[in-house]
Amino acid sequence: MSHSVIKTDVALVGAGIMSATLGALIRRLEPNWSISVFERLDAAAAESSDPWNNAGTGHSALCELNYTPKTADGDVNIDKAININEQFQVSRQFWSYSVDNGILGDPSEFINPIPHVAFTHGRDGVDYLRKRYDRLAGQVLFEGMEFIDDEATFSKRLPLMSAGRDFSDPVALNWFTEGTDVDFGALTQQLINHIGETGADVYFGHSVTNLSKQSDGSWIMKVRNLRTKQKLTIHAKFVFVGAGGGALHLLQKSGIAEAKGFGGFPVSGEFFRCTNPELVADHQAKVYGQAAVGAPPMSVPHLDTRVINHQPGLLFGPYAGWSPKFLKSGKITDLPSSVTPNNLLPMLSIAPQEFGLLKYLISELAASRADRVNTLSEFVPRADGGDWEIITAGQRVQVIRKTGVGGSLEFGTAVVAAEDGTIAGLLGASPGASTAVPAMLSVLEKCFPKEYAGWKPALTEMIPSFGQKLSDNRDLFRQVWDWTSASLQLKGDATAPQAAADRTPASAL
């Protein structure tokens, strides 16, 4: 059995959207640094970044009601919605810069215009959506949002959802025409191709089995070729663990203090998928509803238009399942093997705290196909189960963070970085891919503080709002929005690719 030793400046573990984004940023900032990517599967974006393994919403809080919770006094808190939207605008700017500069190709391969819509029914739901609209519509990032509560407009905009609906039960919509559908699989593949074409070494079918730190601050990674069984030893100055559900185990093996106390709780996601052209033609929007009382934020039901390989389809869900695996291709020992003396108490403390989540999971596991079709009928009253097939959309490992002697379950993402900046990883899931660029900028800031100051001019060229809040600057937001809409071909008149020279350059904004 052969054994090879490889030296690299940057080792990226996992070929999903996070590693791809970080690799593309580093390649632009430090073109002479060597980069190596290691992916245990045979293709990029084959787990959570696969287009059918996520809703492709481009989470910008335009329609996701869990980002605008009710307050104790009956108002609506929009702080998280503004923050999430702000982050998505950063990603959108980097993608636009990447299209303009040849890093990414035809934007219609990975992003398309699709309205984002929040949906409620019942008097309480309508009142809540009116308050949400009143709080958001005047905000810079949400200008253009509409409030709709009449049957005629609802039926015209959402024919699939209106057919057979009893409108004696009041309905309401917050409608935002300029939303997007993002194929994170295609986006990831283009970014991985770019860094590969510009000198990075990309190893598919290679599993990272161990990490150990050296006295000089560098890392040795043990890697195994899953086809040939060849073993590789990687000497890396910096390691990023973007391995999705596999990140926790590797960060634990690294031994860094910052990873101690973290645990993970895996939840499977399943969706109904429909490719019937007649039904697909009658629904062109991403529509998010409200989670059932006591259900966790990740259970928010939504009916999404997807555009994958230029072919539209529909997804409805999620329906939660459960498996101890941390990846679709993982092992049933993933969860028990993640338990350590440092995270045992935090993980044990979650059960009594998250009774609602456990009750929800049990009810979901007990649901029949007929039960699932019945849930779908809240969105599609005349739903015929024969038009919809169940697909498993992968595993999401939610973060359990140590708090005192106990722990808390979080439904977001967390960047974990060593104090010396030689290794970092990303734990968690939603909103994940949509905020990949700001997440990776935080990795660069934490891990390369000396270089980061010198990178700011280049980062500002890539992301014109870098260091600023668009929500506080209407003029800058309009300039950035117009530029990104043109570069990503999201405007109604942008039906043909424009030459980069005809677009507004980032440096001019």
C-alpha positions in Angstrom: 0.0 0.0 0.0 1.6 3.3 -1.1 1.9 6.3 1.2 2.2 9.9 0.0 3.1 13.1 1.9 1.6 16.4 0.6 2.3 19.9 1.8 -0.3 22.7 1.4 -0.9 26.2 2.7 -4.7 25.6 3.0 -6.5 22.4 3.5 -10.3 22.4 2.9 -12.2 19.4 4.3 -15.4 18.9 2.4 -16.4 20.1 -1.1 -19.7 21.8 -0.1 -20.7 25.5 -0.4 -18.7 26.6 2.6 -15.3 25.2 1.5 -15.9 26.2 -2.1 -16.7 29.8 -1.0 -13.7 30.0 1.3 -11.4 28.5 -1.4 -12.6 31.1 -4.0 -12.1 34.0 -1.5 -8.6 32.9 -0.6 -7.7 32.3 -4.2 -8.7 35.9 -5.0 -6.9 37.3 -1.9 -3.8 35.2 -2.0 -3.3 33.7 -5.5 0.0 32.2 -4.6 -1.2 30.1 -1.7 -1.5 26.4 -2.3 -5.0 25.0 -1.7 -6.0 21.3 -1.3 -9.6 20.1 -1.1 -10.6 16.7 0.4 -14.1 15.3 -0.2 -15.1 11.8 0.9 -17.8 11.5 -1.7 -17.2 11.3 -5.5 -18.5 14.8 -6.4 -18.8 18.3 -5.0 -22.0 19.3 -3.3 -23.2 15.8 -2.9 -24.6 16.2 0.7 -26.4 19.2 2.1 -25.4 21.5 -0.8 -27.1 19.2 -3.4 -30.0 21.1 -4.9 -32.6 18.5 -3.9 -31.2 18.4 -0.4 -32.2 22.0 0.5 -35.0 24.4 -0.4 -32.7 26.7 -2.3 -34.5 29.6 -0.9 -31.6 32.1 -0.7 -32.6 32.7 2.9 -33.1 36.4 3.0 -35.9 36.5 5.6 -38.3 37.8 3.0 -40.7 34.9 3.6 -39.4 32.8 6.5 -41.7 33.6 9.4 -39.4 32.1 12.1 -37.1 35.2 11.6 -40.0 37.5 12.6 -41.3 36.1 15.8 -44.2 37.6 17.8 -43.2 39.4 20.9 -44.8 39.1 24.4 -46.8 42.3 23.8 -48.2 41.2 20.5 -45.8 43.1 18.3 -43.3 41.5 15.7 -39.6 41.5 16.2 -37.8 42.0 12.9 -34.1 42.3 14.1 -33.2 38.8 13.0 -34.9 39.3 9.6 -32.8 42.4 8.9 -29.6 40.6 10.0 -30.2 37.6 7.8 -31.2 39.7 4.8 -28.1 41.8 5.3 -25.9 38.7 5.2 -27.6 37.4 2.1 -26.9 40.7 0.3 -23.2 40.1 1.0 -23.4 36.6 -0.6 -25.3 38.1 -3.6 -22.6 40.7 -4.1 -19.8 38.2 -4.1 -21.6 36.0 -6.6 -22.1 39.1 -8.8 -18.5 40.0 -8.7 -17.6 36.3 -9.5 -19.8 36.4 -12.6 -18.3 39.7 -13.7 -14.8 38.4 -13.3 -15.1 34.9 -14.7 -15.1 33.0 -11.4 -18.7 31.9 -12.1 -20.3 31.2 -15.4 -23.9 31.7 -16.6 -25.8 32.8 -13.5 -29.0 31.1 -14.7 -27.2 27.9 -13.9 -27.4 28.6 -10.2 -29.8 31.5 -9.5 -33.2 32.5 -10.9 -35.8 35.0 -10.0 -38.7 33.6 -7.9 -41.1 35.5 -5.7 -40.8 34.9 -1.9 -44.1 34.8 -0.1 -45.2 34.5 3.6 -48.6 32.8 4.0 -51.0 32.6 6.9 -54.6 31.8 7.4 -57.2 32.3 10.1 -57.9 35.7 11.8 -54.9 35.5 14.1 -52.6 34.6 11.2 -53.8 37.5 9.1 -53.4 40.0 12.0 -49.8 38.7 12.5 -48.9 39.0 8.9 -50.3 42.6 8.7 -48.1 43.6 11.7 -45.2 41.9 10.1 -45.8 43.8 6.9 -46.2 47.1 8.8 -42.8 46.5 10.5 -40.9 45.4 7.4 -42.3 47.3 4.5 -40.6 50.5 5.4 -37.2 48.9 5.9 -34.6 49.5 3.2 -34.0 45.8 2.5 -37.7 45.0 2.3 -39.0 47.8 0.2 -41.4 46.5 -2.4 -43.1 44.0 -0.1 -46.9 43.7 -0.6 -49.6 42.8 1.8 -52.4 40.7 0.2 -55.6 39.5 1.9 -58.2 39.4 -0.9 -59.3 36.2 -2.6 -59.0 37.6 -6.2 -55.3 38.6 -5.9 -54.5 35.5 -3.9 -56.0 33.3 -6.6 -54.3 35.1 -9.5 -50.9 35.0 -7.8 -51.1 31.4 -6.5 -53.5 29.3 -8.6 -52.3 26.0 -7.3 -52.9 27.1 -3.7 -56.3 28.7 -4.4 -58.0 25.9 -6.3 -60.5 24.3 -4.0 -59.7 26.6 -1.1 -62.4 27.6 1.3 -61.9 31.4 1.5 -64.3 31.7 4.5 -61.1 31.0 6.4 -59.2 34.3 5.9 -55.8 34.2 4.2 -53.0 36.7 3.9 -49.7 37.0 2.1 -46.6 39.1 2.4 -45.4 39.1 -1.3 -41.9 40.0 -2.5 -41.6 39.7 -6.2 -37.8 40.0 -6.4 -36.9 36.9 -4.4 -34.6 34.1 -5.8 -34.2 30.4 -6.1 -30.6 29.3 -5.7 -29.1 26.0 -6.8 -26.3 25.7 -4.3 -25.1 22.4 -5.9 -24.4 24.1 -9.3 -22.9 27.2 -7.5 -20.6 24.9 -5.4 -19.5 23.0 -8.4 -18.6 26.1 -10.3 -16.6 27.5 -7.4 -14.8 24.2 -6.9 -14.0 24.0 -10.6 -12.6 27.6 -10.5 -10.2 26.9 -7.7 -9.2 23.6 -9.3 -8.5 25.4 -12.6 -6.4 28.0 -10.8 -4.1 25.5 -9.2 -5.9 23.9 -6.3 -5.7 20.1 -5.9 -9.1 18.5 -5.4 -9.3 15.0 -4.0 -12.7 13.2 -4.4 -13.2 9.9 -2.7 -10.8 10.8 0.1 -11.8 10.7 3.8 -10.0 12.7 6.5 -9.5 10.3 9.4 -7.5 12.3 11.9 -6.0 15.7 12.7 -3.1 16.5 14.9 -1.3 19.7 15.7 2.5 20.1 15.4 4.8 22.1 17.5 5.2 24.8 14.8 1.5 25.4 14.7 0.8 23.5 11.5 -1.4 20.5 11.2 -1.0 16.9 10.0 -4.1 15.3 8.5 -4.4 11.6 7.9 -6.3 11.0 4.7 -7.5 7.7 3.1 -8.3 7.1 -0.5 -11.6 5.2 -0.3 -11.1 3.5 -3.7 -7.4 2.5 -3.7 -7.0 2.5 0.2 -3.9 4.6 -0.3 -3.0 6.6 2.7 -2.0 10.3 2.5 -0.3 12.5 5.1 -1.1 16.2 4.6 1.0 18.9 6.2 -1.2 22.1 6.2 -0.6 25.5 7.6 -4.3 26.2 7.9 -7.3 23.7 8.0 -10.9 24.5 7.4 -13.4 21.8 8.3 -16.5 22.4 6.1 -17.7 18.8 6.3 -21.3 19.4 7.2 -22.4 16.8 9.7 -18.9 15.4 9.7 -17.4 18.6 11.1 -18.1 17.9 14.8 -16.1 14.6 14.8 -13.1 16.2 13.1 -13.1 19.2 15.3 -13.2 16.9 18.3 -10.3 14.9 17.0 -8.3 18.2 16.5 -8.3 18.6 20.3 -8.7 22.4 20.2 -10.2 23.8 23.3 -12.8 25.9 21.4 -14.5 22.7 20.2 -14.9 21.2 23.7 -18.5 21.2 25.0 -20.1 21.2 21.6 -22.5 18.4 20.7 -24.8 17.7 17.8 -28.4 16.6 17.4 -29.2 15.1 14.0 -32.5 15.5 12.3 -33.5 14.1 8.9 -35.4 16.1 6.4 -37.9 14.7 3.9 -39.9 16.5 1.3 -42.6 15.8 -1.3 -41.3 16.5 -4.8 -43.5 17.2 -7.8 -42.4 17.4 -11.4 -45.9 17.3 -13.0 -45.6 20.1 -15.6 -49.3 21.2 -15.1 -48.9 21.6 -11.3 -45.5 23.2 -11.6 -46.9 25.8 -14.1 -49.6 26.7 -11.5 -47.1 27.6 -8.8 -44.2 30.0 -9.3 -43.2 31.2 -5.9 -41.6 30.1 -2.6 -44.3 30.2 0.0 -43.6 29.8 3.7 -46.2 29.2 6.4 -46.1 29.0 10.1 -44.8 26.1 12.2 -47.4 24.2 14.2 -47.7 25.3 17.9 -44.8 23.8 19.9 -42.9 22.7 16.7 -39.3 23.9 16.2 -38.3 26.6 13.8 -36.8 24.1 11.3 -40.3 22.6 10.8 -41.8 25.7 9.1 -43.8 24.3 6.1 -43.1 25.7 2.7 -44.0 25.0 -0.9 -41.1 25.9 -3.1 -40.5 26.4 -6.8 -37.1 24.9 -7.6 -35.1 25.5 -10.8 -32.5 22.7 -11.3 -30.7 22.3 -14.6 -33.1 24.9 -16.0 -36.0 22.6 -15.2 -38.7 23.8 -12.7 -40.1 21.6 -10.0 -41.9 21.8 -6.7 -40.8 20.8 -3.1 -43.1 20.7 -0.1 -42.0 20.0 3.4 -40.2 19.5 5.6 -41.3 16.3 7.2 -38.9 15.4 9.9 -37.3 12.0 10.4 -34.6 10.8 12.7 -31.4 8.9 12.4 -28.3 8.8 14.5 -26.3 9.4 11.4 -24.6 12.8 11.0 -24.5 12.5 7.1 -26.8 10.8 4.6 -23.8 8.6 3.9 -22.8 8.4 7.6 -22.8 5.7 10.2 -25.4 4.8 12.8 -22.6 5.2 15.4 -22.1 8.9 14.5 -24.2 10.2 17.4 -23.0 8.0 20.2 -19.4 8.4 19.1 -19.7 12.2 19.3 -20.5 12.0 23.0 -17.4 13.0 25.1 -16.9 13.8 28.8 -17.0 17.5 27.8 -20.4 17.5 26.1 -22.2 14.7 27.9 -24.0 17.0 30.4 -24.9 19.6 27.7 -26.4 16.9 25.6 -28.3 15.2 28.4 -29.7 18.5 29.5 -31.4 19.1 26.1 -34.1 16.4 26.4 -36.2 18.1 29.2 -35.6 21.6 27.7 -36.7 20.5 24.2 -39.8 18.5 25.0 -41.7 20.2 22.1 -39.0 19.1 19.6 -39.1 15.5 20.9 -42.9 15.5 20.7 -42.8 16.9 17.2 -40.2 14.3 16.0 -42.3 11.4 17.5 -45.4 12.7 15.8 -43.6 13.1 12.5 -42.1 9.5 12.7 -45.6 8.1 13.3 -47.2 10.0 10.4 -48.4 8.0 7.5 -48.3 9.0 3.8 -51.9 10.0 4.1 -51.1 12.2 7.0 -48.4 13.9 5.0 -50.7 14.5 2.1 -53.2 16.0 4.5 -50.5 18.5 5.7 -49.7 19.3 2.1 -53.4 20.0 1.5 -53.2 23.1 3.8 -51.1 24.6 1.0 -52.6 22.6 -2.0 -56.2 21.9 -1.1 -56.7 19.5 -4.0 -53.4 17.7 -3.5 -53.3 14.2 -5.0 -50.6 12.1 -3.4 -50.0 10.4 -6.7 -48.4 13.6 -8.1 -45.8 13.8 -5.2 -42.9 11.5 -4.3 -41.1 11.5 -1.0 -37.4 12.3 -1.1 -34.9 12.4 1.7 -33.2 15.7 1.8 -30.3 14.8 4.0 -29.2 15.2 7.6 -28.9 18.4 9.5 -26.9 18.3 12.7 -28.1 21.1 15.0 -25.6 22.6 17.4 -25.7 21.9 21.1 -23.6 24.5 22.9 -22.4 24.2 26.5 -23.9 26.8 28.8 -22.7 26.5 32.3 -23.3 23.0 33.4 -26.0 22.4 30.9 -26.5 23.1 27.2 -28.7 24.9 24.7 -29.9 23.6 21.3 -29.3 26.2 18.5 -30.9 26.2 15.0 -28.3 28.3 13.3 -24.6 28.0 12.4 -21.5 28.5 14.5 -18.0 29.2 13.4 -15.5 27.4 15.7 -11.9 28.6 15.4 -8.7 27.9 17.4 -7.3 30.9 19.2 -4.1 30.8 17.1 -6.2 30.8 13.9 -4.7 27.6 12.4 -7.9 25.7 12.2 -11.6 26.5 12.0 -14.8 24.7 11.2 -18.5 25.4 10.7 -21.2 23.6 12.8 -24.9 23.7 12.3 -27.3 24.2 9.4 -29.8 26.9 8.7 -29.5 29.5 7.2 -26.3 28.0 6.1 -25.6 28.1 2.4 -27.4 31.5 1.8 -25.0 33.2 4.2 -21.9 31.3 3.1 -19.9 34.4 2.2 -20.3 36.3 5.5 -19.7 33.1 7.4 -16.4 32.6 5.5 -15.5 36.2 5.9 -15.8 35.7 9.7 -13.4 32.7 9.3 -10.9 34.9 7.5 -11.2 37.6 10.1 -10.7 35.2 13.0 -8.0 33.1 11.5 -5.9 35.7 9.5 -6.1 38.9 11.6 -2.8 40.2 10.4 -3.6 39.7 6.7 -7.2 40.7 7.0 -6.5 44.4 7.3 -4.5 44.3 4.1 -7.2 42.4 2.4 -9.9 45.0 3.0 -9.4 46.9 -0.3 -9.8 43.6 -2.3 -12.8 42.6 -0.2 -14.4 46.0 -0.8 -13.9 45.5 -4.5 -15.6 42.1 -4.3 -18.3 43.3 -1.8 -19.0 47.0 -2.2 -20.9 47.2 1.1 -18.0 45.5 3.0 -17.9 47.0 6.5 -21.2 48.8 6.1 -24.9 48.1 6.7 -27.0 48.4 3.7 -30.1 48.6 6.0 -28.7 52.0 7.1 -27.8 53.3 3.6 -30.6 53.4 1.1 -28.6 54.9 -1.7 -25.8 52.3 -1.5 -28.4 49.5 -1.3 -30.1 50.7 -4.5 -26.7 50.8 -6.3 -25.7 47.4 -5.1 -29.2 45.9 -5.8 -29.2 47.3 -9.3 -25.7 46.0 -10.0 -26.3 42.5 -8.6 -29.7 42.2 -10.3 -28.0 43.0 -13.7 -25.0 40.8 -13.2 -27.0 37.8 -12.0 -29.6 38.4 -14.7 -32.4 38.8 -12.2 -34.1 41.8 -13.9 -37.0 41.3 -16.2 -35.1 42.7 -19.1 -31.9 40.8 -18.4 -32.8 37.9 -20.6 -29.4 37.7 -22.3 -25.9 37.7 -20.8 -24.3 41.1 -20.6 -20.6 41.6 -21.1 -18.7 42.3 -17.9 -17.7 45.7 -19.4 -21.3 46.7 -19.7 -22.1 46.0 -16.1 -21.5 48.4 -13.2 -18.1 47.5 -11.8 -17.9 46.9 -8.1 -15.2 49.4 -7.6 -17.5 52.2 -9.0 -20.1 51.7 -6.4 
